[in-house]
Amino acid sequence: MALFKKRTVGKPGEWYYCLVHKKVEEGPDCPAKDRFGPYATREEANHAMETAQERNLEWETDPKWHDKNKAPDDDA
């Protein structure tokens, strides 16, 4: 018996942004590795890339995400 069932059909009202097709989809039509979501509305899913870009910028500039002991020239 499987612990987790693979869901092949999405629920109505679940919205995703497909990174491969670059479009909003209702329900998880594409594999999880290729999508952002779920979002509550189509509009939220439509702005998924903008939301991700904003969050990345916040994380990159958040001092809590950077080691204090790391030298400025270190990239590793």
Secondary structure as GFF3:
##gff-version 3
##sequence-region A 1 76
A	DSSP	beta_strand	15	18	.	.	.	ID=ss1
A	DSSP	beta_strand	23	26	.	.	.	ID=ss2
A	DSSP	three_ten_helix	32	34	.	.	.	ID=ss3
A	DSSP	beta_strand	35	39	.	.	.	ID=ss4
A	DSSP	alpha_helix	42	46	.	.	.	ID=ss5
A	DSSP	alpha_helix	48	61	.	.	.	ID=ss6
A	DSSP	three_ten_helix	63	65	.	.	.	ID=ss7
###
